[in-house]
Amino acid sequence: MPPGTAGPPYDQFLAAAEAVARARPEVDLEAAREVYREAAILLHDGLALDGLDAHDTGVVVAALCADLAAADPGAAVRARSRAASVDPGDLHDPEAVAAACLMAASVLQL
């Protein structure tokens, strides 16, 4: 993924950055975009989501977008990993989703 571009599902990170900046007036939009863009690049380059199907990838990306705005993103992502195993909902491969969340936390150094 070349810098400055983001295809699906990573394009969700840009939308998340904009939502965070709208919801929190103290957050600079450009800074939020940069943080979320960097997260998308790291996840892509780190292969954190490889092996997930399109559905589960979308779920993980949406969750990460939300978790990165949490007070403690690392704790939020690790809790998300545990939840995938305990209550998989409509996940296609809950174990792979749980592992991908932990891989994402590692790649993002959370």
LINBEL-V38279 format. One record per residue. N is the residue number from 1. SS is DSSP state (hx for helix, st for strand, lp for the rest). D_CENTER is the distance of its C-alpha to the mean C-alpha in whole Angstrom. Layout:
# LINBEL-V38279
{{N,SS,D_CENTER} {N,SS,D_CENTER}}
This chain:
# LINBEL-V38279
{{1,lp,16} {2,lp,18} {3,lp,17} {4,lp,17} {5,lp,16} {6,lp,13} {7,lp,14} {8,lp,12} {9,lp,10} {10,lp,8} {11,hx,11} {12,hx,9} {13,hx,7} {14,hx,11} {15,hx,12} {16,hx,10} {17,hx,11} {18,hx,15} {19,hx,14} {20,hx,14} {21,hx,17} {22,hx,19} {23,hx,18} {24,lp,19} {25,lp,22} {26,lp,22} {27,lp,19} {28,lp,20} {29,hx,18} {30,hx,18} {31,hx,17} {32,hx,14} {33,hx,14} {34,hx,14} {35,hx,12} {36,hx,9} {37,hx,11} {38,hx,11} {39,hx,7} {40,hx,7} {41,hx,11} {42,hx,10} {43,hx,8} {44,hx,11} {45,hx,13} {46,lp,13} {47,lp,13} {48,lp,10} {49,lp,10} {50,lp,13} {51,lp,15} {52,lp,13} {53,lp,15} {54,hx,14} {55,hx,14} {56,hx,12} {57,hx,9} {58,hx,9} {59,hx,9} {60,hx,6} {61,hx,4} {62,hx,6} {63,hx,6} {64,hx,3} {65,hx,5} {66,hx,7} {67,hx,7} {68,lp,7} {69,lp,10} {70,lp,12} {71,lp,15} {72,lp,14} {73,hx,10} {74,hx,11} {75,hx,13} {76,hx,11} {77,hx,8} {78,hx,12} {79,hx,13} {80,hx,11} {81,hx,12} {82,hx,15} {83,hx,15} {84,hx,14} {85,hx,18} {86,hx,20} {87,lp,19} {88,lp,17} {89,lp,18} {90,lp,18} {91,lp,16} {92,lp,18} {93,lp,17} {94,hx,16} {95,hx,17} {96,hx,15} {97,hx,12} {98,hx,13} {99,hx,13} {100,hx,10} {101,hx,8} {102,hx,11} {103,hx,11} {104,hx,7} {105,hx,9} {106,hx,12} {107,hx,11} {108,lp,9} {109,lp,13} {110,lp,12}}
